[in-house]
Each structure stands twice: as structure tokens, then as C-alpha cells.
Amino acid sequence: MLGELLKDMATSTPQGVVGVSLIFIYLAWILAMAFIRIHQGKHEQH
């Protein structure tokens, strides 16, 4: 799935390249926030 997205990005318009780049940034943001929340959850006292 990611390979196809990158391949299509290489043959895309500048707007497509920006869009795909923003998708990757958004995905990285979601993953970072998830790891931060997991880390915070481990340190909370129940």
C-alpha cells in the first residue's frame, strides 16, 4: 500500500506530491501521539 502510494507520488503533479507528503506527516503525528499517550498511561498510578 505505501509502496504504491510512493510510486504514484513520483509520477504525480506537484499538488499530488504535497498531498501525499501531508498524508505521511499526518500518519507520523498520529503514531507519535499514540506512543506518547501509551507512555503517559504506563506512568499513571491506578
Secondary structure, DSSP 8 states (H G I E B T S, - for coil): -HHHHHHHHHTS-HHHHHHHHHHHHHHHHHHHHHHHHHHHHHHS--
